[in-house]
Amino acid sequence: MSAPSRNLSTGPAIADPRDRLIVGLDVPTLKDAEAMVATLGDTVSFYKIGYQLVFAGGLSFARDLAASGKSIFLDMKLHDIDNTVAKGVENIAQMGMTMLTVHAYPKVMRAAVDAARGSGLCILGVTVLTSMDEADTKEAGYALSPADLVSRRAQQAVDANMGGIVCSPAEAKAVRAIIGPDMALVTPGIRPVGAEAGDQKRITTPADAIRAGSSHLVVARPIIKADDPKATASAIIAEIAAANRQH
């Protein structure tokens, strides 16, 4: 990302706290997504669109949202041979997306960065999913702990000139120290005080994530399942702004 830097702990300077909140449109249909965007209105400027909505026609919806002025984080977690990743990224870059995820394997990251060069698309490396703990990574065949694996992939992302990193809030402080002040640090697994954890295992509050160095927070269920999604989003944005001022 090209935003001016602030300092090592807080990351890229983002003037509007709304631009730090990414609402995950993890809903089953386009009708549901359209209704949620209408409900949230101008309160939310940034949306994440992932597999569930993509496979319900969400790519066209993502393009339309971007054309309307919203920022879009396309969460596809690409992982394939270099050429396939590059060709996919080239097309995504033409859609007006703001961010795109790939799995943080060195060859994948290098291919994606090369393909996105000059487009303004921020490529994010997904380190270790927030639904995984040490037992899960061990079962998957990794000898490293989640924290150590995240740190290794963060350094590899720096070496690949990535735009940013996706990690859990639990590793945000350590990752910010590795990637420096200018890269985006996007943290899912954000839960306001009192919200249920769901299937997330490495979570924290919005304020704690900002204090740890996160530049963007992904929040889905606590907002889209709330009785009043707009009020919930507004409260999270206010918490982000307050934490940023204090920090």
N, C-alpha and C positions, 0 to 999 in steps of 0.2 A: 504494500500500500504506500501511497506517496504523501500521506498526511504528515505534517511536521511533528517531530518528536517532542515529548514532554520530559520524562525522566525514566530511569531504569525501572521503577516500580509500577508506574501507572500505564506505560505504553503510549501508543499514538494519541495525539491530541484530538479529541472529538468534541466539538463545541456544544452540540445538542445532545443531552442525555437520552433522548428518544432513539438516537442512532446507535446507542449501545445495546438496546434491547432488540433481540431477534425473536419474534413469535413463531413458534413451530406450528405450521398448519397441518398437524397430524390428524387429519379427518378423512373419512372414507369416500366422500364424493365432492365433485366440483360445487354442487349446490351448497354443501356445508361450508366449503372454503369461502365461497362468495358471500354467504351470510355472515361468517365470522369477520371478514374484512370490512363489510358494511357496518357491523356492530362496533368494531374498533375505530373506524373512521380515521381522523387525523391524529389520534393518540399514538398510533403505531406507524412507523415509517419503514420497518425492516421485517421481512418474513423469510422463514425457512420452508422450503418445499423438498420433501424427501420421497422415498419409494412409494409410500401408500398413495399419495396424491398424484405422483408422476404416472403411476400405472392406472389412474382413473381419468387421464386426460390432462394432467397437471402441467405438462410442458407448455402447452399453448396458454394456459392460465398464467404461468410464470412469466411468459413473454409479455402478456397483456398487462400484468401488474407492473412490470418494469417500465413499460411504455407509459403507464399512468403516473410514473414518478416514484414508485416504491423501490426500495433496494431489495434484491432477492439473493438469498443464500441457497444455492442449489446443492442439496446434500446427497450426492450420488456415490461418494466413496469409491471412485474409480480405481480399479486394480486389474491390469491386463498387460499384454506385451506392449513395448514402447510405441509402436506404430498405431495400435488400436487406441491407446490412451491419447496420443497426440491428435489423431483425427477427431476423436470425440471432443476434446478440448477446443479444437479449432471451431467446431460448429457451435459449441456452447458459448464461446466468446462472442459470436455473432448475434446471440440472443439478447444481449443487454444485461446479462447477469452480473451481480456484484461480487459474489464469492462462489467458489466451487470446491468441494472436498475430493481428495484422493487419499488412498491409504499411504501412510508415510514410509514407503519402501524407496530406497534411493533411486533406483532406475525409473520407477513410476513418477516420482517427484521431478526428476530431471526432464523427462519427456513432457510432462504437463507444463512446466515452466517454459520450456522452449516453445511449445505450441501457443502459449498464451502471451508471449512477449509482444509488447506494443499495444495490447488490446485493452488494458485497464482491468482485466479480470484478476481478482485476487485468488490465488491457489492456496488452499489450506491443506496441511497434512494431518490426517487423523492418526493419532498415536495409539492409544489404547482405549477402547470403548468404555464409557462410564458404567456400563452394566457388568463389567468384568472386575473381579478381584483377583488376589494371588492364586487362589485355587483354580480359577478359570484359566489364567494364563499358563499355569503349570499343566493343566489338562490339555491345553492347545500345543504343548511342546516347547514352551519358552522356559529357559533356565533363569531368566531375570525376573525380578519382581516387577509389578506394574510400574512403580515409580522409576526404577532403573531403566526399564524399557522405554518409558516416556522420555526420559532424559537423553537416551541414545538417539531416539528418532528426532527429538528436537534439534540436536546438534546436526544431524544429517539434513534436516530441513534448512538450517542456516547454510550449510555447505551447498545446497541445491538452489539457493536464492529464492526460497519460497516466500509467498506473501504473508503466511501466518501458520499457526498451529491450532489444532483442536485437542484439548485435553480436559481432564476433570479439574474442578476447582481445587482438589486436594494437591495437585501437582503444579498449580498455576504459578506460585511464587518461585519454585525451582526452575520452571520453564522460562519465566520472564528473565531470570538471571542468565540463562543460556542464550536466549534469542535476542536479548538487548531491547532497546526502547522502541524501535520502529516497526517491528512485525506485529501483525494482529495476533491476539491470543483469545480464542473463542472457547468459552466454557459452557457445555451443556450440564445437565445434572444440577440445575439451579432450583432450589425449593425455598420459597418464602417461609418464614417461621410459621409452624402449624400445618404446613402442607404435607401430604403423604409422600413418601419416597418412591412408591411404585416399584418398578424394576431397576431403579438406579441404586448403585451401591456406594458411589463416591460422590457425595453431594455436599452443598453448602448454601448459605443464604446469598442473595444478591449483593449485599453490602460487603460480606466477607470476600466474595469473589473479586469485587472491584479493588478492595484493599490488597488482595494477593497479586494484583497486576493484570487481571483480565481486561481486555479492551471491549469485548462483546459477550453478552450473556444470552444463551438460548433457553427460552422458557416455552413449554408447550402446554402440557396438561394443567398446571396450576392456573393458567389463563383461560384456555379454551373450554375447560370443564367447570369453570367458576360460575356461580349464579349471576355475577355481574362481571363479564370479561373486561369491559372497558375500565371499570373502577379498579380491578385487580392489576391491569397493565399500568394504569396511572400510578398506583401505589408503588409498584416495582420501579418505575421510572423515577419517582420521587426518592426512593431509597438509593438508587444508583447516583442521582445528583448529590444527595447528602453525603454519601460515602466518598464521592469524588472530591467534594469541597473539603471534607475533613482530612482526606489523605494528601 
